[in-house]
Amino acid sequence: MTKEFAHYRQLERRLWMARWMREGRECSGEHATLDEMEDTWFHLSDEEQDLLRSEPPRCWPTESSSLPPELPDRPYLAAPALWAYEGFHSPVEAILSAEAA
């Protein structure tokens, strides 16, 4: 992965966060990020541009509960933690047990 490609991925995440924090409303920071993404785009190789074109949209809001895009150089920390249903095999089993009580 080139430095420019990694930078483009970081800009995608920055754009996602700007849109998420403002619930999709426009802001000046979003425009600056889009301008920087455009400048960076022209420094990407043809293969990198093709890869990005082949991906689905990565910018919020794709859906109300969407998580930010993953960056390949870091662990994905924004994933929701799974709740342990102690003594149950599934959430449904826990709910049915509570309803029966």
C-alpha positions in Angstrom: 0.0 0.0 0.0 1.4 3.4 -1.0 1.6 6.3 1.4 -1.0 8.1 -0.8 -3.4 5.2 -0.6 -3.1 5.0 3.2 -3.6 8.8 3.4 -6.8 8.5 1.2 -8.1 5.9 3.6 -7.5 8.2 6.6 -9.4 11.0 4.7 -12.3 8.6 4.2 -12.5 8.0 7.9 -12.2 11.7 8.6 -15.1 12.4 6.3 -17.1 9.6 7.9 -16.5 11.1 11.3 -17.4 14.6 10.2 -20.7 13.4 8.7 -21.5 11.2 11.7 -20.8 13.9 14.3 -23.0 16.4 12.4 -25.6 13.8 11.6 -25.2 14.2 7.9 -25.4 18.1 7.9 -22.7 19.8 5.9 -19.8 21.6 7.5 -16.7 23.5 6.3 -14.5 20.7 7.6 -16.3 18.3 5.3 -15.5 20.4 2.2 -11.9 20.7 3.2 -11.6 16.9 3.5 -13.3 16.4 0.2 -10.9 18.8 -1.5 -7.9 17.0 0.1 -9.4 13.6 -1.0 -9.6 14.9 -4.6 -6.0 16.1 -4.5 -4.9 12.8 -3.1 -6.9 10.9 -5.7 -4.8 12.2 -8.5 -1.6 10.8 -6.8 -3.0 7.3 -6.6 -2.0 4.6 -9.0 -4.5 3.4 -11.6 -4.8 0.1 -9.7 -5.6 1.9 -6.4 -8.2 4.1 -8.1 -9.7 0.9 -9.7 -9.8 -0.7 -6.2 -11.6 2.3 -4.7 -14.1 2.4 -7.6 -15.0 -1.2 -7.1 -15.9 -0.7 -3.4 -19.3 0.3 -2.2 -19.7 3.8 -0.7 -17.8 4.2 2.6 -19.1 7.5 3.9 -21.8 8.0 6.4 -24.7 7.9 6.4 -25.0 4.6 4.6 -27.4 3.5 7.3 -28.2 4.9 10.7 -26.3 2.3 12.6 -23.2 2.2 10.3 -19.8 1.9 11.8 -16.8 4.0 10.4 -14.8 2.4 7.7 -11.9 0.2 8.7 -8.3 1.3 8.2 -6.1 -1.6 7.1 -3.2 -0.4 9.2 -5.0 -0.5 12.6 -7.2 -2.9 14.5 -10.9 -2.1 14.2 -11.8 -0.7 17.6 -15.2 0.7 16.8 -16.9 -2.7 16.6 -19.5 -3.2 19.2 -18.6 -5.5 22.0 -20.7 -8.7 22.2 -22.7 -9.1 25.4 -22.2 -12.4 27.1 -25.4 -14.1 27.9 -24.2 -16.1 30.9 -25.9 -19.4 31.2 -27.7 -19.0 27.8 -26.7 -20.1 24.3 -28.4 -17.1 22.6 -30.1 -13.8 23.2 -33.4 -15.3 22.3 -33.0 -18.0 24.9 -32.2 -15.4 27.6 -35.3 -13.3 26.6 -37.6 -16.4 26.6 -36.3 -17.4 30.0 -36.9 -13.9 31.4 -40.5 -13.8 29.9 -41.3 -17.2 31.5 -40.1 -16.0 34.9 
